[in-house]
Amino acid sequence: MTAEPVVTTESEATVAAEPAKQPGRLRKIAAQTLTVSAFMLVFAALIMPNILSRFERPGTYVRLPIEGFVAIGLVLLLPGRWKRIAAGVLGGGLALLTIEKIIDMGFHATLSRPFDPVLDWVLFDDAQSFLADSAGRAGAIGAVVGVIVLVLAILALMSLAAIRITKVADRHRRASFGTALTGTAVWVVLLVLGVQVFGTIPVAARSSAMYVWDRAKMIKGGLRDEKAFEKLAATDAFSGVPGDQLLTGLRGKDVMVFFVESYGRSAIEDPALNPGTVDVLAEGNATLKQAGYVSRSGWLGSPTAGGGSWLAHSTLLSGLWIDKQNRYRNLTSSNRLTLTSAFAKAGFDTMSVMPGATRAWPEGNFYGYDKVYDSRNTGYQGPAFSWAPQPDQYTLSWFEKNVHGPAHDPMFVEMPLVSSHTPWAPLPQFIDWDDVGDGSIYKQIQEEGKKVGSIWKDPVKLRREYSRSIQYTLTTVISWLERYGDENTVMILLGDHQPSSLIVGDGASRDVPITLLAKDKNVMAKASDWGWTAGIAPAPQAPVWPMDQFRDRFMTTFGPPADVSRVLAPPKR
């Protein structure tokens, strides 16, 4: 029996061929998707700003980056495999710029300044310690692992994207050259005409090139500043003044410099932040006046914002503008006379009470402290409140019981209070001084307090808790002064810096309030020519001094300087 031949119709053949064509079509779609994704990734990196708020501007996305056209044109001129190598290098470089821009966003949000690629690496150790204190060791390790994965992903994806774009451009060499030349010509026209589609943002973008240029200038300026600062630190009209001539107007007094963490001008004047705070200040002013205190307040311009408290502390105490980590490092390795060492030279017992310190602080030797107390030797038996190892009221209670209350020699005390330190949750509560004890009472308060995650999701709640933290610390200090201050108490109460832009927004001033108060009217009379306003809240029109001018003004007021003309001259920066 003979088999009949199978006859295949044209339509059946077409249907049979479809499965064979399907994988090829999918590969083509995947390749096109990868190419488009590569272009979008590189384009996004080239126009990406380094400040978070700029993402809200529509003009940020309507831009023509010149760097892309130039890179394509140059890479296509290279022979063979050098195209791929150059593309990988350029992609890696763009990835590094992207990473630095992301770091900049964090620095602008917390410190209101960009990241310094030479000097700021030491701050990552502080950031890791802050995470460990706030989120626990596991949370800090998880964050570090996440950052490492993100960095590696950006490096790999950006390099692969650049290589992908180069391969596609090389396959269409003539069209790619034409696009690069045309794009460059259009960019030049847009630049010359100053075309802007949204607001003041030009369409002709050169942000990545300018960013690299600015980084290079920052590095060069930092190196130059280091040499200039060494000469500046060595110039001091007070360094040769004998101890018996220093601070003569404060002999026999207990002089205290209390820093309130993140206490800036906005806490008093910003309507979104000051409800409750102005009431605490007004009531506190009446309380202190009734207790016999005279107080006058002004403003200081801080060298930092959002963080970097040690820069403000060192600026106030040294009389030098310390706005960078290299200046701080050079200062603390010098023999500059600080306010602390001046008091020590004048015969005062000098000490620092640092409730936020959890490890040794070698810089204490530079400042001239006879004693340093911190969270390790103040006997606290309660829980930490996020970053703050112990509440401010406990610190002042311990200080009264162990240092100020017992018989003592005239003293100079610097105390950076910490309960108003970010992340502002959970917060301690002000309690009766007799109940503070060893701090065990704070266990229940801490457990019942708000959690970090619950307030950081809502900007309104975050600002409210920041304000509450300021009110807590101010209430504590005012109550301590009323209860324990005496005729020999002279206090300088001030903020170190404004909180981060998450709280005060972009463009806020760097002013912080400062108050001088004492019961001794003769002490206060010496500062009558400062122009400060009455009370513990400075008036809006009160003078603003750069913080580095305070040391010399203070020492001139309370003790004759060696050369008044040199001391009162505006300091160089």
Secondary structure, DSSP 8 states (H G I E B T S, - for coil): ---------HHHHHHHHHHHHHHHHHHHHHHHHHHHHHHHHHHHHHH--SSGGGGG-GGGTS-EEHHHHHHHHHHHTS-TTHHHHHHHHHHHHHHHHHHHHHHHHHHHHHHSS---TTTTTHHHHHHHHHHHHHHHHHHHHHHHHHHHHHHHHHHHHHHHHHHHHHHHHHHTHHHHHHHHHHHHHHHHHHHHHT-BSSTT-BSEE-HHHHHHHHHHHHHHHHHHHHHHHHHHHH--TTTTS-GGGSSGGGTT-EEEEEEETT--HHHHH-TTT-TTHHHHHHHHHHHHHHTT-EEEEEEEE-S-SSS-HHHHHHHHHHSS---SHHHHHHHHTS----HHHHHHHTT-EEEEEETT--S--THHHHHT-SEEEETTSS---S--BTTBSS-HHHHHHHHIIIIISS----EEEEEEE-TT-TT--S------GGG-TTSTTHHHHHHHS--HHHHHT-HHHHHHHHHHHHHHHHHHHHHHHHHH--TTEEEEEEE-----HHHH-TT---EEEEEEEES-HHHHHHTGGG--EESSS--TTS-EEEGGGHHHHHHHHSS--S-HHHHHS----
